[in-house]
Amino acid sequence: MCAWVPHKEGEFTEDDLKKAIDVFSAAGKLMYENGLKFCYH
Protein backbone atom coordinates (compact mmCIF):
# COMPACT_ATOMS: atom_id res chain seq x y z
CA MET A 1 0.00 0.00 0.00
CA CYS A 2 1.18 3.48 -0.81
CA ALA A 3 -0.10 6.25 1.44
CA TRP A 4 1.77 9.27 0.07
CA VAL A 5 2.86 10.86 -3.18
CA PRO A 6 6.06 12.88 -2.64
CA HIS A 7 5.70 16.58 -3.43
CA LYS A 8 6.63 19.99 -2.09
CA GLU A 9 4.49 21.16 0.82
CA GLY A 10 1.48 23.08 -0.39
CA GLU A 11 2.20 22.30 -4.03
CA PHE A 12 1.06 19.30 -6.05
CA THR A 13 1.81 19.80 -9.72
CA GLU A 14 0.70 18.01 -12.85
CA ASP A 15 4.31 16.81 -13.17
CA ASP A 16 4.10 15.26 -9.67
CA LEU A 17 0.92 13.49 -10.76
CA LYS A 18 2.49 12.16 -13.97
CA LYS A 19 5.49 10.79 -12.03
CA ALA A 20 3.16 9.10 -9.53
CA ILE A 21 1.12 7.53 -12.35
CA ASP A 22 4.29 6.10 -13.91
CA VAL A 23 5.51 4.68 -10.59
CA PHE A 24 2.08 3.32 -9.61
CA SER A 25 1.62 1.69 -13.02
CA ALA A 26 5.03 -0.01 -12.92
CA ALA A 27 4.56 -1.15 -9.32
CA GLY A 28 1.03 -2.40 -9.99
CA LYS A 29 2.15 -4.40 -13.02
CA LEU A 30 5.04 -6.01 -11.16
CA MET A 31 2.89 -6.81 -8.15
CA TYR A 32 0.07 -8.23 -10.31
CA GLU A 33 2.56 -10.49 -12.09
CA ASN A 34 3.54 -11.84 -8.66
CA GLY A 35 0.01 -12.40 -7.35
CA LEU A 36 -0.19 -9.22 -5.26
CA LYS A 37 -2.39 -6.12 -5.39
CA PHE A 38 -1.23 -2.52 -5.26
CA CYS A 39 -3.39 0.07 -3.54
CA TYR A 40 -3.18 3.77 -2.76
CA HIS A 41 -4.86 5.04 0.37
C-alpha positions as CSV (number, residue, x, y, z in Angstrom):
1,M,0.0,0.0,0.0
2,C,1.2,3.5,-0.8
3,A,-0.1,6.2,1.4
4,W,1.8,9.3,0.1
5,V,2.9,10.9,-3.2
6,P,6.1,12.9,-2.6
7,H,5.7,16.6,-3.4
8,K,6.6,20.0,-2.1
9,E,4.5,21.2,0.8
10,G,1.5,23.1,-0.4
11,E,2.2,22.3,-4.0
12,F,1.1,19.3,-6.1
13,T,1.8,19.8,-9.7
14,E,0.7,18.0,-12.9
15,D,4.3,16.8,-13.2
16,D,4.1,15.3,-9.7
17,L,0.9,13.5,-10.8
18,K,2.5,12.2,-14.0
19,K,5.5,10.8,-12.0
20,A,3.2,9.1,-9.5
21,I,1.1,7.5,-12.3
22,D,4.3,6.1,-13.9
23,V,5.5,4.7,-10.6
24,F,2.1,3.3,-9.6
25,S,1.6,1.7,-13.0
26,A,5.0,0.0,-12.9
27,A,4.6,-1.2,-9.3
28,G,1.0,-2.4,-10.0
29,K,2.1,-4.4,-13.0
30,L,5.0,-6.0,-11.2
31,M,2.9,-6.8,-8.2
32,Y,0.1,-8.2,-10.3
33,E,2.6,-10.5,-12.1
34,N,3.5,-11.8,-8.7
35,G,0.0,-12.4,-7.3
36,L,-0.2,-9.2,-5.3
37,K,-2.4,-6.1,-5.4
38,F,-1.2,-2.5,-5.3
39,C,-3.4,0.1,-3.5
40,Y,-3.2,3.8,-2.8
41,H,-4.9,5.0,0.4
